Amino acid sequence: MPALAAAPVLALGLALSSAAATGCGGDDDFDAPTCADGEVRVEGTIDGGSESAAQSGFTSYIFVNALGDQLGTLTVNFGGEEMLYLEWPDLIANGDSGDARGSVAFAGLDYGSCDDDGFPGTIRLDQDGDGGAFRLSALHPAGDCAAAAVDGELTGCFRTSP
């Protein structure tokens, strides 16, 4: 009887893996920087100017994948106001990508997408599940949705500590 009890769990796991692999959107054809363990790195072009920033030594790293009607979220805090925040609507398996939006708030680099813009960016998870990459577009300065969107996009990476 235990083999029968395990069958629904296996079927659910396969269904979730299949849904994650096929149900994800996102344009994962973008170049992103490479992160060391415990790092977030961001680069891009905003209004014609080059932007880049990197942070390590996060104070918290919280990843919760999407499930049902709940958005997936990644929140990486570095103390104070410095953080990376991403959210996405669909379950994403390791090695896959999906549509996303989010914000980056580092000293000298503070942009974010707004809910009204949908999910114009992309999140791509590493195969090992220890990090990933992202592309953010439809960005507003300091995430101020009343301000006009800037021209350009940011790409970046994130990686947990060992």
Contact map, one row per residue, 1 for C-alpha under 8 A:
111110000000000000000000000000000000000000000000000000000000000000000000000000000000000000000000000000000000000000000000000000000000000000000000000000000000000000
111111000000000000000000000000000000000000000000000000000000000000000000000000000000000000000000000000000000000000000000000000000000000000000000000000000000000000
111111100000000000000000000000000000000000000000000000000000000000000000000000000000000000000000000000000000000000000000000000000000000000000000000000000000000000
111111110000000000000000000000000000000000000000000000000000000000000000000000000000000000000000000000000000000000000000000000000000000000000000000000000000000000
111111111000000000000000000000000000000000000000000000000000000000000000000000000000000000000000000000000000000000000000000000000000000000000000000000000000000000
011111111100000000000000000000000000000000000000000000000000000000000000000000000000000000000000000000000000000000000000000000000000000000000000000000000000000000
001111111110000000000000000000000000000000000000000000000000000000000000000000000000000000000000000000000000000000000000000000000000000000000000000000000000000000
000111111111000000000000000000000000000000000000000000000000000000000000000000000000000000000000000000000000000000000000000000000000000000000000000000000000000000
000011111111100000000000000000000000000000000000000000000000000000000000000000000000000000000000000000000000000000000000000000000000000000000000000000000000000000
000001111111110000000000000000000000000000000000000000000000000000000000000000000000000000000000000000000000000000000000000000000000000000000000000000000000000000
000000111111111000000000000000000000000000000000000000000000000000000000000000000000000000000000000000000000000000000000000000000000000000000000000000000000000000
000000011111111100000000000000000000000000000000000000000000000000000000000000000000000000000000000000000000000000000000000000000000000000000000000000000000000000
000000001111111110000000000000000000000000000000000000000000000000000000000000000000000000000000000000000000000000000000000000000000000000000000000000000000000000
000000000111111111000000000000000000000000000000000000000000000000000000000000000000000000000000000000000000000000000000000000000000000000000000000000000000000000
000000000011111111100000000000000000000000000000000000000000000000000000000000000000000000000000000000000000000000000000000000000000000000000000000000000000000000
000000000001111111110000000000000000000000000000000000000000000000000000000000000000000000000000000000000000000000000000000000000000000000000000000000000000000000
000000000000111111111000000000000000000000000000000000000000000000000000000000000000000000001000000000000000000000000000000000000000000000000000000000000000000000
000000000000011111111110000000000000000000000000000000000000000000000000000000000000000000000000000000000000000000000000000000000000000000000000000000000000000000
000000000000001111111111000000000000000000000000000000000000000000000000000000000000000000100000000000000000000000000000000000000000000000000000000000000000000000
000000000000000111111111000000000000000000000000000000000000000000000000000000000000000001111001000000000000000000000000000000000000000000000000000000000000000000
000000000000000011111111000000000000000000000000000000000000000000000000000000000000000000011001000000000000000000000000000000000000000000000000000000000000000000
000000000000000001111111000000000000000000000000000000000000000000000000000000000000000000000000000000000000000000000000000000000000000000000000000000000000000000
000000000000000001111111100000000000000000000000000000000000000000000000000000000000000001100000000000000000000000000000000000000000000000000000000000000000000000
000000000000000000111111110000000000000000000000000000000000000000000000000000000000000001110001111000000000000000000000000000000000000000000000000000000000000000
000000000000000000000011111000000000000000000000000000000000000000000000000000000000000000000000111000000000000000000000000000000000000000000000000000000000000000
000000000000000000000001111100000000000000000000000000000000000000000000000000000000000000000000111100000000000000000000111000000000000000000000000000000000000000
000000000000000000000000111111000000000000000000000000000000000000000000000000000000000000000000111000000000000000000000110000000000000000000000000000000000000000
000000000000000000000000011111000000000000000000000000000000000000000000000000000000000000000000110000000000000000000000011100000000000000000000000000000000000000
000000000000000000000000001111100000000000000000000000000000000000000000000000000000000000000000000000000000000000000000000000000000000000000000000000000000000000
000000000000000000000000001111110000000000000000000000000000000000000000000000000000000000000000000000000000000000000000000000000000001000000000000000000000000000
000000000000000000000000000011111000000000000000000000000000000000000000000000000000000000000000000000000000000000000000000000000000000000000000000000000010000000
000000000000000000000000000001111100000000100000000000000000000000000000000000000000000000000000000000000000000000000000000000000000111000000000000000000011100000
000000000000000000000000000000111110000011100000000000000000000000000000000000000000000000000000000000000000000000000000000000000000100000000000000000000011100000
000000000000000000000000000000011111000010000000000000000000000000000000000000000000000000000000000000000000000000000000000000000000000000000000000000000001100000
000000000000000000000000000000001111111110000000000000000000000000000000000000000000000000000000000000000000000000000000000000000000000000000000000000000000111000
000000000000000000000000000000000111111000000000000000000000000000000000000000000000000000000000000000000000000000000000000000000000000000000000000000000000001000
000000000000000000000000000000000011111000000000000000000000000000000000000000000000000000000000000000000000000000000000000000000000000000000000000000000000001111
000000000000000000000000000000000011111100000000000000011100000000000000000000000000000000000000000000000000000000000000000000000000000000000000000000000000011111
000000000000000000000000000000000011111110000000000001111100000000000000000000000000000000000000000000000000000000000000000000000000000000000000000000000000111110
000000000000000000000000000000000010011111000000000001110000000000000000000000000001000000000000000000000000000000000000000000000000000000000000000000000001111000
000000000000000000000000000000001110001111100000000111100000000000000000000000000000000000000000000000000000000000000000000000000000000000000000000000000001110000
000000000000000000000000000000001000000111110000001111000000000000000000000000000000000000000000000000000000000000000000000000000000000000000000000000000111100000
000000000000000000000000000000011000000011111000011110000000000000000000000000000000000000000000000000000000000000000000000000000000000000000000000000000111000000
000000000000000000000000000000000000000001111100011100000000000000000000000000000000000000000000000000000000000000000000000000000000000000000000000000011110000000
000000000000000000000000000000000000000000111111111000000000000000000000000000000000000000000000000000000000000000000000000000000000000000000000000000011100000000
000000000000000000000000000000000000000000011111111000000000000000000000000000000000000000000000000000000000000000000000000000000000000000000000000001111100000000
000000000000000000000000000000000000000000001111100000000000000000000000000000000000000000000000000000000000000000000000000000000000000000000000000001110000000000
000000000000000000000000000000000000000000001111110000000000000000000000000000000000000000000000000000000000000000000000000000000000000000000000000000110000000000
000000000000000000000000000000000000000000001111111000000000000000000000000000000000000000000000000000000000000000000000000000000000000000000000000000000000000000
000000000000000000000000000000000000000000111101111100000000000000000000000000000000000000000000000000000000000000000000000000000000000000000000000000000000000000
000000000000000000000000000000000000000001111100111110000000000000000000000000000000000000000000000000000000100000000000000000000000000000000000000000000000000000
000000000000000000000000000000000000000011110000011111000000000000000000000000000000000000000000000000000000100000000000000000000000000000000000000000000000000000
000000000000000000000000000000000000000011100000001111100000000000000000000000000000000000000000000000000100100000000000000000000000000000000000000000000000000000
000000000000000000000000000000000000001111000000000111110000000000000000000000000000000000000000000000000000000000000000000000000000000000000000000000000000000000
000000000000000000000000000000000000001110000000000011111100000000000000000001000000000000000000000000000000000000000000000000000000000000000000000000000000000000
000000000000000000000000000000000000011100000000000001111100000000000000000001000000000000000000000000000000000000000000000000000000000000000000000000000000000000
000000000000000000000000000000000000011000000000000000111110000000000000000001000000000000000000000000000000000000000000000000000000000000000000000000000000000000
000000000000000000000000000000000000011000000000000000111111100000000000000111100000000000000000000000000000000000000000000000000000000000000000000000000000000000
000000000000000000000000000000000000000000000000000000001111100000000000000111100000000000000000000000000000000000000000000000000000000000000000000000000000000000
000000000000000000000000000000000000000000000000000000000111110000000000001111000000000000000000000000000000000000000000000000000000000000000000000000000000000000
000000000000000000000000000000000000000000000000000000000111111000000000011110000000000000000000000000000000000000000000000000000000000000000000000000000000000100
000000000000000000000000000000000000000000000000000000000001111100000000111100000000000000000000000000000000000000000000000000000000000000000000000000000000000000
000000000000000000000000000000000000000000000000000000000000111110000001111000000000000000000000000000000000000000000000000000000000000000000000000000000000000000
000000000000000000000000000000000000000000000000000000000000011111000001110000000000000000000000000000000000000000000000000000000000000000000000000000000000000000
000000000000000000000000000000000000000000000000000000000000001111100011100000000000000000110000000000000000000000000000000000000000000000000000000000000000000000
000000000000000000000000000000000000000000000000000000000000000111111111100000000000000111110000000000000000000000000000000000000000000000000000000000000000000000
000000000000000000000000000000000000000000000000000000000000000011111111000000000000000001100000000000000000000000000000000000000000000000000000000000000000000000
000000000000000000000000000000000000000000000000000000000000000001111100000000000000000000000000000000000000000000000000000000000000000000000000000000000000000000
000000000000000000000000000000000000000000000000000000000000000001111110000000000000000010000000000000000000000000000000000000000000000000000000000000000000000000
000000000000000000000000000000000000000000000000000000000000000001111111000000000000000010000000000000000000000000000000000000000000000000000000000000000000000000
000000000000000000000000000000000000000000000000000000000000000011101111100000000000001111000000000000000000000000000000000000000000000000000000000000000000000000
000000000000000000000000000000000000000000000000000000000000001111100111110000000000001111100000000000000000000000000000000000000000000000000000000000000000000000
000000000000000000000000000000000000000000000000000000000000011111000011111000000000111100000000000000000000000000000000000000000000000000000000000000000000000000
000000000000000000000000000000000000000000000000000000000000111100000001111100000001111000000000000000000000000000000000000000000000000000000000000000000000000000
000000000000000000000000000000000000000000000000000000000001111000000000111110000011110000000000000000000000000000000000000000000000000000000000000000000000000000
000000000000000000000000000000000000000000000000000000000111110000000000011111000011100000000000000000000000000000000000000000000000000000000000000000000000000000
000000000000000000000000000000000000000000000000000000000111100000000000001111111111000000000000000000000000000000000000000000000000000000000000000000000000000000
000000000000000000000000000000000000000000000000000000111111000000000000000111111110000000000000000000000000000000000000000000000000000000000000000000000000000000
000000000000000000000000000000000000000000000000000000000110000000000000000011111110000000000000000000000000000000000000000000000000000000000000000000000000000000
000000000000000000000000000000000000000000000000000000000000000000000000000011111100000000000000000000000000000000000000000000000000000000000000000000000000000000
000000000000000000000000000000000000000000000000000000000000000000000000000011111110000000000000000000001100000000000000000000000000000000000000000000000000000000
000000000000000000000000000000000000000000000000000000000000000000000000000011111111000000000000000000011110000000000000000000000000000000000000000000000000000000
000000000000000000000000000000000000000000000000000000000000000000000000001111101111100000000000000000011100000000000000000000000000000000000000000000000000000000
000000000000000000000000000000000000000100000000000000000000000000000000011110000111110000000000000001111000000000000000000000000000000000000000000000000000000000
000000000000000000000000000000000000000000000000000000000000000000000000111100000011111000000000000001110000000000000000000000000000000000000000000000000000000000
000000000000000000000000000000000000000000000000000000000000000000000000111000000001111100000000000111100000000000000000000000000000000000000000000000000000000000
000000000000000000000000000000000000000000000000000000000000000000000011110000000000111110000000000111000000000000000000000000000000000000000000000000000000000000
000000000000000000000000000000000000000000000000000000000000000001000011100000000000011111000000011110000000000000000010001000000000000000000000000000000000000000
000000000000000000000000000000000000000000000000000000000000000001001111000000000000001111100000001100000000000000000000000000000000000000000000000000000000000000
000000000000000000010011000000000000000000000000000000000000000001100011000000000000000111110000011000000000000000000000000000000000000000000000000000000000000000
000000000000000000110011000000000000000000000000000000000000000011100001000000000000000011111000000000000000000000000000000000000000000000000000000000000000000000
000000000000000000011001000000000000000000000000000000000000000011000000000000000000000001111101110000000000000000000000000010000000000000000000000000000000000000
000000000000000010011000000000000000000000000000000000000000000000000000000000000000000000111111100000000000000000000000000010000000000000000000000000000000000000
000000000000000000000000000000000000000000000000000000000000000000000000000000000000000000011111000000000000000000000000000011111000000000000000000000000000000000
000000000000000000000000000000000000000000000000000000000000000000000000000000000000000000001111100000000000000000000000000111111000000000000000000000000000000000
000000000000000000011001000000000000000000000000000000000000000000000000000000000000000000011111110000000000000000000000000111100000000000000000000000000000000000
000000000000000000000001111100000000000000000000000000000000000000000000000000000000000000011011111000000000000000000000011110000000000000000000000000000000000000
000000000000000000000001111100000000000000000000000000000000000000000000000000000000000101010001111100000000000000000000011100000000000000000000000000000000000000
000000000000000000000001111000000000000000000000000000000000000000000000000000000000000111000000111110000000000000000011111000000000000000000000000000000000000000
000000000000000000000000010000000000000000000000000000000000000000000000000000000000011110000000011111000000000000000011111000000000000100000000000000000000000000
000000000000000000000000000000000000000000000000000000000000000000000000000000000000011100000000001111100000000111000111110000000000000110000000000000000000000000
000000000000000000000000000000000000000000000000000000000000000000000000000000000001111000000000000111110000000111000000000000000000000100000000000000000000000000
000000000000000000000000000000000000000000000000000000000000000000000000000000000001110000000000000011111000011110000000000000000000000100000010000000000000000000
000000000000000000000000000000000000000000000000000000000000000000000000000000000111100000000000000001111100111100000000000000000000000000000000000000000000000000
000000000000000000000000000000000000000000000000000000000000000000000000000000001111000000000000000000111110111000000000000000000000000000000100000000000000000000
000000000000000000000000000000000000000000000000000010000000000000000000000000001110000000000000000000011111110000000000000000000000000000000000000000000000000000
000000000000000000000000000000000000000000000000000000000000000000000000000000000100000000000000000000001111110000000000000000000000000000000000000000000000000000
000000000000000000000000000000000000000000000000000000000000000000000000000000000000000000000000000000000111110000000000000000000000000000000000000000000000000000
000000000000000000000000000000000000000000000000001110000000000000000000000000000000000000000000000000011111111000000000000000000000000000000000000000000000000000
000000000000000000000000000000000000000000000000000000000000000000000000000000000000000000000000000000111111111100000000000000000000000000001110000000000000000000
000000000000000000000000000000000000000000000000000000000000000000000000000000000000000000000000000000111000111110000000000000000000000000111110000000000000000000
000000000000000000000000000000000000000000000000000000000000000000000000000000000000000000000000000011110000011111000000000000000000000101111111000000000000000000
000000000000000000000000000000000000000000000000000000000000000000000000000000000000000000000000000011100000001111101000000000000000000111110010100000000000000000
000000000000000000000000000000000000000000000000000000000000000000000000000000000000000000000000000011000000000111111100000000000000000001110010100000000000000000
000000000000000000000000000000000000000000000000000000000000000000000000000000000000000000000000000000000000000011111110000000000000000000000000000000000000000000
000000000000000000000000000000000000000000000000000000000000000000000000000000000000000000000000000000000000000001111100000000000000000000000000000000000000000000
000000000000000000000000000000000000000000000000000000000000000000000000000000000000000000000000000000000000000011111111000000000000000001000000000000000000000000
000000000000000000000000000000000000000000000000000000000000000000000000000000000000000000000000000010000000000001111111000000000000000000000000000000000000000000
000000000000000000000000000000000000000000000000000000000000000000000000000000000000000100000000001110000000000000101111110000000000000000000000000000000000000000
000000000000000000000000000000000000000000000000000000000000000000000000000000000000000000000000001110000000000000001111110000000000000111000000000000000000000000
000000000000000000000000011000000000000000000000000000000000000000000000000000000000000000000000001110000000000000000011111000000000011110000000000000000000000000
000000000000000000000000011100000000000000000000000000000000000000000000000000000000000000000000111110000000000000000011111100000000011100000000000000000000000000
000000000000000000000000010100000000000000000000000000000000000000000000000000000000000100000000111100000000000000000000111110000001111000000000000000000000000000
000000000000000000000000000100000000000000000000000000000000000000000000000000000000000000000011110000000000000000000000011111000001110000000000000000000000000000
000000000000000000000000000000000000000000000000000000000000000000000000000000000000000000011111100000000000000000000000001111101011100000000000000000000000000000
000000000000000000000000000000000000000000000000000000000000000000000000000000000000000000000111000000000000000000000000000111111111100000000000000000000000000000
000000000000000000000000000000000000000000000000000000000000000000000000000000000000000000000111000000000000000000000000000011111000000000000000000000000000000000
000000000000000000000000000000000000000000000000000000000000000000000000000000000000000000000110000000000000000000000000000001111110000000000000000000000000000000
000000000000000000000000000000000000000000000000000000000000000000000000000000000000000000000110000000000000000000000000000011111111000000000000000000000000000000
000000000000000000000000000000000000000000000000000000000000000000000000000000000000000000000000000000000000000000000000000001011111000000000000000000000000001100
000000000000000000000000000000000000000000000000000000000000000000000000000000000000000000000000000000000000000000000000000011011111100000000000000000000000111100
000000000000000000000000000000000000000000000000000000000000000000000000000000000000000000000000000000000000000000000000001111001111110000000000000000000000111000
000000000000000000000000000000011000000000000000000000000000000000000000000000000000000000000000000000000000000000000000001111000011111000000000000000000011110000
000000000000000000000000000000010000000000000000000000000000000000000000000000000000000000000000000000000000000000000000111100000001111100000000000000000011100000
000000000000000000000000000001010000000000000000000000000000000000000000000000000000000000000000000000000000000000000000111000000000111110000000000000001111000000
000000000000000000000000000000000000000000000000000000000000000000000000000000000000000000000000000111100000000110000001110000000000011111100000000000001110000000
000000000000000000000000000000000000000000000000000000000000000000000000000000000000000000000000000010000000000010000001100000000000001111100000000000011100000000
000000000000000000000000000000000000000000000000000000000000000000000000000000000000000000000000000000000000000111001001000000000000000111110000000011111000000000
000000000000000000000000000000000000000000000000000000000000000000000000000000000000000000000000000000000000001111000000000000000000000111111010000011111000000000
000000000000000000000000000000000000000000000000000000000000000000000000000000000000000000000000000000000000001111000000000000000000000001111111101111000000000000
000000000000000000000000000000000000000000000000000000000000000000000000000000000000000000000000000000000000011100000000000000000000000000111111001011000000000000
000000000000000000000000000000000000000000000000000000000000000000000000000000000000000000000000000000001000011100000000000000000000000000011111000000000000000000
000000000000000000000000000000000000000000000000000000000000000000000000000000000000000000000000000000100000011111000000000000000000000000111111100000000000000000
000000000000000000000000000000000000000000000000000000000000000000000000000000000000000000000000000000000000000100000000000000000000000000011111111000000000000000
000000000000000000000000000000000000000000000000000000000000000000000000000000000000000000000000000000000000000011000000000000000000000000010011111110000000000000
000000000000000000000000000000000000000000000000000000000000000000000000000000000000000000000000000000000000000000000000000000000000000000000001111100000000000000
000000000000000000000000000000000000000000000000000000000000000000000000000000000000000000000000000000000000000000000000000000000000000000011001111110000000000000
000000000000000000000000000000000000000000000000000000000000000000000000000000000000000000000000000000000000000000000000000000000000000000010000111111000000000000
000000000000000000000000000000000000000000000000000000000000000000000000000000000000000000000000000000000000000000000000000000000000000001111000101111100000000000
000000000000000000000000000000000000000000000110000000000000000000000000000000000000000000000000000000000000000000000000000000000000000001111000000111110000000000
000000000000000000000000000000000000000000000111000000000000000000000000000000000000000000000000000000000000000000000000000000000000000001100000000011111000000000
000000000000000000000000000000000000000000011111000000000000000000000000000000000000000000000000000000000000000000000000000000000000000011100000000001111100000000
000000000000000000000000000000000000000000011100000000000000000000000000000000000000000000000000000000000000000000000000000000000000001111100000000000111110000000
000000000000000000000000000000000000000001111100000000000000000000000000000000000000000000000000000000000000000000000000000000000000001110000000000000011111000000
000000000000000000000000000000111000000001110000000000000000000000000000000000000000000000000000000000000000000000000000000000000000111100000000000000001111100000
000000000000000000000000000000011100000111100000000000000000000000000000000000000000000000000000000000000000000000000000000000000000111000000000000000000111110000
000000000000000000000000000000011110001111000000000000000000000000000000000000000000000000000000000000000000000000000000000000000011110000000000000000000011111000
000000000000000000000000000000000010011110000000000000000000000000000000000000000000000000000000000000000000000000000000000000000011100000000000000000000001111100
000000000000000000000000000000000011111100000000000000000000000000000000000000000000000000000000000000000000000000000000000000000111000000000000000000000000111110
000000000000000000000000000000000000111000000000000000000000100000000000000000000000000000000000000000000000000000000000000000000110000000000000000000000000011111
000000000000000000000000000000000000111000000000000000000000000000000000000000000000000000000000000000000000000000000000000000000000000000000000000000000000001111
000000000000000000000000000000000000110000000000000000000000000000000000000000000000000000000000000000000000000000000000000000000000000000000000000000000000000111
